[in-house]
């Protein structure tokens, strides 16, 4: 089973008491940084805004209303 960089960092103890800094270097880039979280959040909010505009458009609302009315009748 392949080991994650974090598991390798825990297993490989650096010599000379370098401690957690050396373990972090061994771990590589296992997680996202704050900037990546910010970009991801902005992209998710932009997508939600576009989706809201599409769903609240009159043509989509009438189509959804027709689908729901048909489902309730049937």
HELIX and SHEET records of a PDB file:
HELIX    1   1 UNK A    5  UNK A   11  1                                   7    
HELIX    2   2 UNK A   20  UNK A   27  1                                   8    
HELIX    3   3 UNK A   34  UNK A   55  1                                  22    
HELIX    4   4 UNK A   58  UNK A   73  1                                  16    
END                                                                             
